[in-house]
Structure formats: structure tokens, C-alpha cells
């Protein structure tokens, strides 16, 4: 009888240990998992932004193929004057003109840009406040390194004039003017669509390098 009693006590302690272990695992799950989920979400959102910009790159290329190898920013006809829309109020027209190529207005909004709501269509509620991406006013398909578009959270220490930010190469090299990403969208990082259609996720230092190798004395970026 004594032996049986000792065995029962050991079993009781084992069951208690199991319960404590399960409680500990449950506690860790509740505490740790919330901190892990945003990281995963942030990464997936960044990938979605990259994919959006790639779709924009395809749209720019198709549009240019149909319009004398010119992007909407340089294109002029009787009813369309690209250069005249180079300001924060009207720059959405560059994307609107490619509505057939883009097909979905959500393609011009970064999913991490919580200050901008996606448009439902390219007509009734589409304007610059629905756009997350800048455009390179002078970008062209002959120079693959041109900055064609990218996240709008760029600063140079100088406020854009009417939505236009001019970044001279010598400013990046020789002055104290710091060109960098802000933390507004991708937390001091961002994505750039280049004229050859590829997209890069860049830090601030890599952004400056991209500007230096863009082949332009001055990069004129039009922001929404």
C-alpha cells in the first residue's frame, strides 16, 4: 500500500508539472506572438509596394511604346501637355493617362502609406491625394538608371516647390544637404522604380548612390 501511495504522489506531481508547463507556453504565446506579427506584416507590405511599382513600370513602358517612346511627363499633343502637370495638384494625371495599362487605381498607392486612401476608379475620385508615388519628370527609357517613380517619403532638407523637388548631383556630393528617406512610410527606407523597369528597396545611403548614378545633373522629382 505504501508503494502504491508513493506512485500516486509522483503521478500527481507530474500532472501539475505538465499544467505549469502548458501555462508557461500559453503565456509566452500571448506575449511574444503580437510582437512577431507586425514584422511579418511589414515585410509583406513592403513586397506588395515593390510589386505595385513593378506594375507601374510595365504601364510606363507600354504607354511609351504607343506614344513615340515618351513617358506621360514629356508627351505633348493637342489635348495633353505632360510638362504642365508637374505639380502636386495635377501630377495624378500622369497615372490617370495610363489607366488602361494600370487597370487598377490601387497600383499607385503604397499599402503602407496610411495617409493616403486608395481610389475606387480613375475618374470620379482619383486625384493626387490618392497617389503614393513620385515621378521623375525627366526620366526616359534610354537611360536605365533614371529614377522613374518611387515612394514619396523623400526629403532633401529643402521643401519642394509646388510639389517639385530638385536634387542636383553636386548637392549630394559636395554640400551638407542630406537626401534621405523619412519614417513616414517604410521607416527610413523606400522603394525606387528605375527606367528599365526594375525596383530596388533602398536605405538612405543607397538612395543617394542611386541619385549619383542616375546620369542626370539634376533629378526633378514631382510629388503628390
Secondary structure as the mmCIF struct_conf table of DSSP 4:
data_model
#
loop_
_struct_conf.conf_type_id
_struct_conf.id
_struct_conf.beg_label_comp_id
_struct_conf.beg_label_asym_id
_struct_conf.beg_label_seq_id
_struct_conf.end_label_comp_id
_struct_conf.end_label_asym_id
_struct_conf.end_label_seq_id
HELX_RH_AL_P HELX_RH_AL_P1 UNK A 2 UNK A 65
TURN_TY1_P TURN_TY1_P1 UNK A 66 UNK A 69
TURN_TY1_P TURN_TY1_P2 UNK A 72 UNK A 74
STRN STRN1 UNK A 76 UNK A 77
TURN_TY1_P TURN_TY1_P3 UNK A 78 UNK A 79
STRN STRN2 UNK A 80 UNK A 81
HELX_RH_3T_P HELX_RH_3T_P1 UNK A 82 UNK A 85
BEND BEND1 UNK A 87 UNK A 87
TURN_TY1_P TURN_TY1_P4 UNK A 88 UNK A 91
HELX_RH_AL_P HELX_RH_AL_P2 UNK A 92 UNK A 96
TURN_TY1_P TURN_TY1_P5 UNK A 97 UNK A 98
HELX_RH_AL_P HELX_RH_AL_P3 UNK A 99 UNK A 102
HELX_RH_3T_P HELX_RH_3T_P2 UNK A 105 UNK A 108
BEND BEND2 UNK A 109 UNK A 109
TURN_TY1_P TURN_TY1_P6 UNK A 111 UNK A 112
TURN_TY1_P TURN_TY1_P7 UNK A 114 UNK A 115
HELX_LH_PP_P HELX_LH_PP_P1 UNK A 117 UNK A 119
BEND BEND3 UNK A 120 UNK A 123
TURN_TY1_P TURN_TY1_P8 UNK A 124 UNK A 125
BEND BEND4 UNK A 127 UNK A 127
HELX_RH_3T_P HELX_RH_3T_P3 UNK A 128 UNK A 130
STRN STRN3 UNK A 133 UNK A 136
TURN_TY1_P TURN_TY1_P9 UNK A 137 UNK A 138
TURN_TY1_P TURN_TY1_P10 UNK A 141 UNK A 142
TURN_TY1_P TURN_TY1_P11 UNK A 144 UNK A 145
BEND BEND5 UNK A 146 UNK A 146
STRN STRN4 UNK A 147 UNK A 151
BEND BEND6 UNK A 152 UNK A 152
STRN STRN5 UNK A 154 UNK A 155
BEND BEND7 UNK A 157 UNK A 158
STRN STRN6 UNK A 161 UNK A 161
TURN_TY1_P TURN_TY1_P12 UNK A 162 UNK A 163
STRN STRN7 UNK A 164 UNK A 168
HELX_RH_AL_P HELX_RH_AL_P4 UNK A 169 UNK A 174
BEND BEND8 UNK A 175 UNK A 176
STRN STRN8 UNK A 180 UNK A 181
BEND BEND9 UNK A 183 UNK A 188
STRN STRN9 UNK A 190 UNK A 194
TURN_TY1_P TURN_TY1_P13 UNK A 195 UNK A 196
BEND BEND10 UNK A 197 UNK A 197
STRN STRN10 UNK A 199 UNK A 202
HELX_RH_AL_P HELX_RH_AL_P5 UNK A 204 UNK A 212
TURN_TY1_P TURN_TY1_P14 UNK A 213 UNK A 214
BEND BEND11 UNK A 215 UNK A 215
BEND BEND12 UNK A 217 UNK A 217
STRN STRN11 UNK A 218 UNK A 222
#
